[in-house]
Amino acid sequence: MPKPEILKCPSCGAPIARGATECPYCLSAFVEPAGQAAPRREPETQAPSRTAEPGDSAEQAPRPTPQGIAFRRVPEPNENAFTLSVPEGWQTAGGVSRANFAQQAINAQSIEAKIDFEVKRDPEDTVMIRWCPETKYRDMRFSPAGMMGMFGMGSDVGGLVVSPLMGACQFLAQVVFHWAHPRATDYRMTSQQQSPLLVQVYQQKMAAFGIPAQFEYDGGIGTFVYTENGRRYEEKQFTVIESMGMMGGGMWSNKDTMLIRAPEGELAQWEPLLHRIRESVVLNPQWVAGEIVSQEFLSQSFLNAQQAEQARSRRALEIQQHIQQMDRQIAEHRMRTNEEIQDPAYLTMVGQEEYVNPFTDEPETGSNEWEYRWVTDGGEEYYTDVEDDDPSVNGVLDRSDWRRSPVRRR
């Protein structure tokens, strides 16, 4: 049987499907559907034919095509804390940051690295996923000083922000949304739901690194609509709240907080791709080991600088070896049982599937939005609905070492 014709975008050379109205790589708009007439790229400075309205989201942001999209493997820029898959042509911003101890004292808020990182389709953030930093709080209602009203809401106690304990959805509505969108107008929370599954995944992830999750937890998902910079957006936010209770002095914090957004009416269409980015994160074991050691030694500052550095190196090596061993055990565990971190219910929630990497023969997650998945030994991914759309033949990402990645048998 002859292979179907593979069309290419004249602007960038990327493979495109017959009937497509735009290129999924360079976003060239086609005068006629692909295969009927030559595509052209719309000038970025071209004025719209009429004044854009907030509801005109379909005109403001091109939609993803149902096939033919490539992902590059990109490192976190500041400390190489992790790598993740980013769609070709997308941008990243932010990263890991740390406190400057030359300007501030060590406290409970500053002993760990913070992450504020986003992957976005364009400079205007019309479609994006953003990881939000963890903040530590203290509920003073059970302390004598708090009972006497000595510390008001938002005040600082040893680096902790004074605030009553919040549930996950309440935290999203009252804290995360306003932190992420201080200039948003006409906003409202359209839905909220508790998510024990988010708690389960967080606890299993901590257990994989040998960190017990022994406190009280609440997971939540909130959906918002709002206007920002003249555009109307829809956004989903996710978080897990960890409460240490009275035994922990009322300390609580947010874990695994993130948001995804797209123009209103388009979030459902973009969500599988955004979740693919989310689930593609792979931590750098060396960075994780160093971060754990840094937290240990910042909490025990009685050691002098030379002793701390020597002990830090030894401890980092021990933890790195332990993490690598845990990674191997997790991979073996996934192959033996369905009681996995990426269990079927969670994979369904985030639109993912388990595949087998043809280079390592190890299971890994990928998007379930397309029929076929290809990978390289460098971690790049290509998804398509066309069986004969071979990225090696088409030179996607200038690579010719693509291999088909099959769905893992269960």
C-alpha positions in Angstrom: 0.0 0.0 0.0 1.5 3.4 -1.0 2.2 5.8 1.9 0.0 8.8 2.2 1.4 12.1 1.0 3.3 14.0 3.7 2.9 17.7 3.2 5.4 20.3 4.5 5.0 23.9 5.6 6.8 26.1 3.1 7.8 28.5 5.9 9.6 26.1 8.3 9.6 22.7 6.6 7.6 21.0 9.3 5.3 18.1 8.4 1.6 19.1 8.2 -1.5 17.2 7.7 -3.7 17.6 4.6 -6.6 19.9 5.5 -4.7 21.7 8.3 -5.3 25.5 8.4 -2.1 26.4 10.2 1.4 25.1 10.9 1.8 23.7 14.4 5.4 24.8 14.6 5.8 28.3 13.1 2.0 29.1 13.3 1.9 30.1 9.7 -1.8 30.7 8.7 -2.9 29.0 5.5 -4.9 30.9 2.9 -6.5 27.5 2.0 -6.3 24.2 3.9 -3.0 22.3 3.4 -2.8 20.5 0.1 -5.1 22.9 -1.7 -3.1 26.1 -1.9 0.3 27.4 -0.7 0.4 28.6 2.9 1.6 32.0 3.9 2.7 33.5 7.2 0.6 36.3 8.5 2.7 39.4 9.3 2.9 39.9 13.1 2.2 43.6 12.7 -0.9 43.2 10.6 -3.8 45.1 12.0 -7.0 43.2 12.7 -9.9 43.8 10.5 -12.0 44.9 13.5 -11.6 45.7 17.1 -11.0 42.6 19.1 -13.5 41.8 21.9 -12.7 39.8 25.1 -14.7 36.9 23.8 -12.7 36.6 20.5 -10.3 34.1 22.0 -10.3 31.9 18.9 -9.0 34.8 16.8 -6.4 35.8 19.4 -4.6 32.5 19.9 -4.1 29.7 17.3 -5.3 26.3 18.4 -3.2 23.2 18.6 -3.6 20.8 15.7 -4.6 17.2 16.5 -1.4 15.7 15.2 2.3 16.4 14.5 3.8 18.2 17.4 7.4 17.9 18.7 8.8 18.4 22.2 12.4 19.4 23.1 14.0 18.4 26.3 14.9 21.6 28.2 16.8 22.1 31.5 15.7 24.4 34.3 17.9 27.4 33.6 19.2 28.6 37.0 20.5 25.4 38.7 19.6 22.6 36.3 17.3 21.3 39.0 15.2 19.4 36.4 14.5 18.9 32.8 11.1 18.8 31.0 9.6 18.5 27.6 8.7 21.9 25.9 6.8 22.1 22.6 9.0 23.3 19.8 8.8 27.1 19.5 7.5 27.7 23.1 9.4 29.7 25.7 10.3 29.3 29.4 10.7 31.9 32.1 11.8 32.0 35.7 13.3 29.0 37.6 14.8 28.1 40.9 15.8 31.0 43.3 17.4 31.2 46.7 17.6 33.6 49.6 20.6 35.9 49.8 22.0 35.2 53.3 24.3 38.2 52.9 21.2 40.3 53.2 18.9 38.3 55.5 19.1 35.9 58.3 18.4 32.2 57.9 14.7 31.4 58.9 12.1 28.8 58.2 11.1 30.4 54.9 14.5 30.7 53.5 16.2 27.4 54.1 14.9 25.8 50.9 15.0 26.7 47.2 11.9 28.3 45.7 10.5 27.5 42.2 8.6 30.0 40.1 8.8 28.6 36.5 6.6 28.8 33.5 6.3 27.4 30.0 4.4 29.6 27.6 3.3 29.6 24.0 4.1 33.2 23.4 5.4 36.3 25.2 1.9 37.3 26.1 1.3 34.1 28.1 -1.9 33.4 26.2 -1.4 29.6 26.8 0.9 28.6 29.7 1.7 26.3 32.6 3.3 27.8 35.7 4.7 26.2 38.8 4.2 28.4 41.9 6.6 28.6 44.9 5.9 27.1 48.3 5.2 29.5 51.1 5.2 28.5 54.8 2.6 29.9 57.2 1.8 29.7 60.9 -1.6 29.5 62.4 -1.3 31.4 65.6 -4.7 30.6 67.1 -3.3 28.0 69.4 -0.4 30.0 70.7 -0.6 32.3 73.7 0.8 35.2 71.7 -1.8 34.6 69.0 -4.6 34.4 71.5 -3.6 37.8 72.8 -3.7 39.3 69.3 0.0 40.1 69.2 0.4 39.0 65.6 -2.0 40.1 62.9 -2.8 38.5 59.6 0.2 38.6 57.3 2.7 39.5 59.9 6.1 37.7 60.2 7.1 35.2 62.9 10.5 33.7 62.3 10.0 34.0 58.5 6.6 32.4 58.6 3.6 34.3 57.4 0.8 34.5 60.0 -2.4 33.1 58.6 -5.2 30.7 59.8 -5.0 27.3 58.1 -6.9 27.2 54.8 -8.3 24.4 52.8 -6.8 23.8 49.3 -9.6 25.4 47.3 -9.8 28.4 49.7 -6.0 28.9 49.4 -6.3 28.9 45.6 -9.1 31.5 45.6 -7.7 33.8 48.3 -4.0 33.5 47.8 -2.7 31.9 44.6 -5.1 33.6 42.1 -4.3 37.1 43.4 -0.6 36.4 43.6 -0.5 35.2 40.0 -2.9 37.8 38.6 -2.7 41.1 40.6 -4.1 43.1 37.7 -7.0 40.7 36.8 -10.5 42.1 36.5 -14.0 40.6 36.2 -12.8 37.4 37.8 -14.7 34.6 39.4 -14.2 31.0 40.6 -16.4 28.8 38.4 -15.7 25.5 40.1 -13.8 23.9 42.9 -13.3 20.3 44.0 -11.3 18.5 46.6 -8.8 16.0 45.1 -7.6 13.1 47.3 -5.8 11.9 44.2 -3.5 14.9 44.3 -2.7 14.1 47.9 -2.1 10.5 47.1 0.3 11.4 44.3 2.2 13.9 46.5 2.6 11.4 49.4 3.8 8.6 47.0 6.3 11.0 45.5 7.7 11.9 48.9 7.9 8.3 49.9 9.9 7.5 46.8 12.6 9.9 48.1 12.5 8.5 51.6 10.6 11.5 53.0 7.6 10.5 55.2 4.4 12.4 54.6 3.0 12.1 58.1 0.9 15.3 58.5 -2.6 16.3 57.5 -3.3 17.0 53.8 -5.9 18.5 51.6 -5.8 18.6 47.8 -7.9 20.8 45.6 -8.5 22.0 42.0 -10.1 25.4 41.3 -11.2 26.8 37.9 -11.3 30.6 37.3 -12.3 32.9 34.5 -11.0 36.5 34.3 -9.8 39.3 32.2 -6.1 40.3 32.0 -4.5 42.7 29.6 -7.7 43.0 27.6 -8.1 39.2 27.1 -10.5 36.8 28.6 -8.9 33.6 30.1 -9.9 30.4 31.7 -7.5 28.8 34.3 -7.2 25.7 36.4 -5.1 25.7 39.6 -3.9 22.8 41.6 -2.4 22.5 45.1 -1.9 20.3 48.1 -2.0 21.9 51.6 0.2 20.3 54.3 -0.7 21.0 57.9 1.6 20.1 60.8 -1.1 20.8 63.3 -0.6 21.7 67.0 2.5 19.5 67.3 4.1 21.5 64.6 3.3 24.9 66.2 0.5 25.5 63.7 2.9 25.5 60.7 1.3 24.8 57.3 2.3 25.2 53.6 1.3 24.7 50.0 2.8 21.9 48.0 2.9 21.1 44.3 1.0 24.3 43.4 0.6 25.0 39.7 -1.7 26.6 37.2 -2.6 26.1 33.5 -4.4 28.6 31.4 -5.7 29.4 27.9 -8.1 31.8 26.3 -11.6 31.3 27.6 -13.3 28.4 25.8 -10.0 26.8 24.7 -8.6 25.4 27.9 -10.1 21.9 27.4 -8.4 21.8 24.0 -5.0 22.9 25.3 -5.1 20.9 28.6 -3.7 17.6 27.3 -0.6 19.4 25.9 -0.1 21.4 29.2 -0.4 18.2 31.3 2.2 16.6 29.0 4.6 19.3 29.9 3.7 18.9 33.6 4.2 15.2 33.7 7.5 15.3 31.7 9.4 16.8 34.6 12.5 14.7 35.6 14.4 15.9 38.7 18.1 16.0 38.6 19.3 13.6 41.4 22.5 15.5 42.0 20.5 18.7 42.5 18.0 17.0 44.8 20.8 15.6 46.9 22.4 19.0 47.2 19.1 20.6 48.1 18.4 18.2 50.9 21.9 18.6 52.2 21.6 22.4 52.0 18.4 22.3 54.0 20.0 20.1 56.6 23.0 22.3 57.1 21.1 25.6 57.0 19.1 24.1 59.9 22.2 23.2 61.7 24.4 26.3 61.3 26.6 25.5 64.3 29.2 23.9 61.9 31.9 26.1 60.6 32.1 26.7 56.9 35.0 24.3 56.2 33.5 21.4 58.2 30.1 22.1 56.6 31.5 22.0 53.1 33.3 18.7 53.6 30.3 17.1 55.3 28.0 18.5 52.7 30.0 16.8 49.8 29.9 13.4 51.6 26.2 13.7 52.5 25.3 14.8 48.9 27.0 11.7 47.4 25.2 9.5 49.9 21.8 11.0 49.1 22.5 11.0 45.3 23.3 7.3 45.4 20.1 6.6 47.5 18.0 8.6 45.0 19.4 6.7 42.1 18.7 3.4 43.9 15.1 4.6 44.6 14.6 5.5 40.9 15.6 1.9 40.0 13.2 0.5 42.6 10.4 2.7 41.4 10.9 1.6 37.8 10.9 -2.1 38.8 7.8 -1.5 41.0 6.0 0.0 38.1 6.6 -3.1 36.0 5.4 -5.5 38.7 2.2 -3.9 40.1 -0.5 -1.4 39.4 0.1 0.3 42.7 2.3 3.0 41.0 2.8 6.7 41.4 1.3 7.2 37.9 -1.8 5.0 38.5 -4.5 4.7 35.9 -6.9 7.2 37.7 -4.2 9.9 37.9 -3.1 9.3 34.3 -6.7 9.6 33.2 -7.1 12.9 35.1 -4.1 14.5 33.5 -4.6 13.0 30.0 -1.5 10.8 30.0 -0.6 7.2 29.0 2.2 4.9 29.9 4.6 4.1 27.1 7.8 2.0 26.8 11.0 3.9 25.9 12.5 2.0 23.0 16.1 3.1 24.0 15.9 2.1 27.7 12.9 -0.4 27.7 11.7 1.5 30.8 8.1 2.7 31.3 7.5 6.5 31.1 4.5 8.8 30.7 3.4 10.6 27.6 0.3 12.3 26.2 -2.8 10.2 25.3 -4.1 12.9 22.9 -2.4 11.4 19.8 -2.3 7.9 18.3 1.4 7.6 17.9 4.4 8.6 19.9 8.1 8.8 18.8 11.1 9.6 21.0 14.9 10.1 20.7 17.6 9.0 23.1 17.9 12.7 24.1 14.3 12.8 25.5 12.6 14.7 22.6 9.1 13.6 21.8 6.9 13.7 18.7 3.2 13.0 18.6 1.0 12.4 15.5 -2.2 10.8 14.4 -0.7 9.7 11.1 0.8 6.2 11.2 3.3 6.8 8.5 4.4 10.3 9.8 8.0 9.3 10.5 9.8 12.2 12.1 13.2 10.7 11.1 12.2 10.9 7.5 10.8 14.4 7.9 13.8 15.7 9.8 11.8 16.9 12.8 14.0 18.9 15.2 16.9 18.1 12.7 17.2 14.6 14.1 17.1 11.2 12.3 17.2 8.9 15.3 13.5 8.8 16.2 12.0 5.5 17.4 8.3 4.5 17.9 7.4 4.4 21.6 4.6 1.8 22.1 2.0 1.9 24.8 3.0 -0.3 27.8 1.0 -3.6 28.0 -1.0 -4.1 31.1 
